[in-house]
Amino acid sequence: MADKFVINIGRQLGSGGKEIGERLAREFGISFYDKELLCLTSKESGLSEEFFENADEKTSRNMINGLFGMRFPFIGDNASVYTNYLSNDALFKMQSDVIRKLADEKSCLFVGRCADYVLRDYPRCVNLFIAAGMEDRIDRVMRRQGIEQEKAEALIEKVDKKRSSYYNYYSYKTWGAAATYHLCIDSSVLGIPDTVEFLKEFICKKLKL
């Protein structure tokens, strides 16, 4: 395990966080995971990928939570058959197990999904947060989604709120706060290519690569 390392990226919608993550993964020659985790977790658990898509970066809000008024982070081995009663917390637990398994096997880069908190005891990791100026974020979302400015602004607000609630709920830390990460950076300042180069140098120094 001594030679393995993990890069975890949190990001604002439209900040270019996924693209930066993809580029960094290529630079270091390591595996990249974003929504790919949903498919892997589905295969590991034997549950439909739809369950994980519906729960993706969302807090618990189903019958178990409502009946007992408490979070349900663990399930028994035979509980997976009761799919209607699976809480988002249980799905988060399964996804977290996959994240830990991947990190134990090889060097990886994870985008979102509280991976930095899940791997908080992992010895060699770098936790980054990518932000950007609102004008750049709106422009990027408009181009990527093919939508008008007003809809892009609404989507940014909605997704950032969802990601913040998800992260704060499961990690007990604060999404986007400087103290939560090793480095927070505004990708608008340098642009995507130079931000990647800057982060590459930071990661090499942090991990002594």
Secondary structure, 3 states (H helix, E strand, C coil): CCCCCEEEEEECCCCCHHHHHHHHHHHHCCEEECCHHHHHHHHHHCCCHHHHHHHCCCCCCCHHHHHHCCCCCCCCCCHHHCHHHCCHHHHHHHHHHHHHHHHHHCCEEEECCCHHHHCCCCCCEEEEEEECCHHHHHHHHHHHHCCCHHHHHHHHHHHHHHHHHHHHHHHCCCCCCHHHCCEEEEHHHHCHHHHHHHHHHHHHHHHCC
